[in-house]
């Protein structure tokens, strides 16, 4: 059990914190909004630690994962100079899904009133299943008579009102286990957000969020997808492939250790082919027949031949998923790549060839004072969680689910106290 008797002395509402719990790393950020200025957000603290106790976004060891979280948070607290007690957090496990629902009601009065909007957006009991809980619900658009889209229907004359809502569902057990783990660190979760939503908020400019842009976050074990239209996340999906699978291919293809394969991928990984690749040599340690690491040289083209097919496979699976859902979704104008694998040299042409649109690498936007190490595609989700924290109020849907877990969390904490 993690001991931490500090109580946050910061009561400033302009102080917010975020926690990105990934399969390879955990990172924490603390930021402050300038007085009377909701635009300027300054980073005060940052910390990260290797992720232990999490696989495919699911908690496999409460104690190990809570210790990893605590170390990342403590680093950020030391940099900021004060402790925190609540965070915004991401969730990948259980493969969250975004579903669009449409509901139409008749308007009895002369014009549309606020009560009509409440009725049209009222949560239907059949939306959630036994294994899933509704995490976030946002209005995508309003339609009045003859499916005419309006920005604000209140006061308008119409016989009907149609409301399209974007509903994000997550696995109850995955959400519960993450909540318990964070509680063991004496932290509470302000809100949970899915990774592509946070990454998109941090990496896209306003025009991209408005005009049908797809965000692909290439994480360690999971690659997540989000499509934004009119500043709303309208679709999301996840596949169980990511940077770790690229590393695993290098291990199998070259006969080296996992740690060495990861270093090789970071230092020499590339998808950009040239005529000289067969002549450029890379020194790598391989495992000999005696089980020892020995130095060996391979052509650069050999490494590229291992990495490229896996990256193409990830993109092709995503493209086929999009085709199956809705052909209109494929009309996106731009693709933004985030996550660790977005750093691979030459990944943009590969994505352009498959998705047939403009592609760029996304980096955190909208924050000042971000440490150099965090100004990369790998930290878009973390920055997005901070931005969401400043933009959004507490999520009543998550708070409602959280209250149901309070008793179970107390039991878990008591068990750790008595047994560890």
Order of alpha helices (4+ residues) and beta strands (2+ residues): beta-beta-beta-beta-beta-alpha-beta-beta-alpha-beta-beta-beta-alpha-beta-alpha-alpha-beta-beta-beta-alpha-alpha-beta-beta-alpha-beta-alpha-beta-alpha-alpha
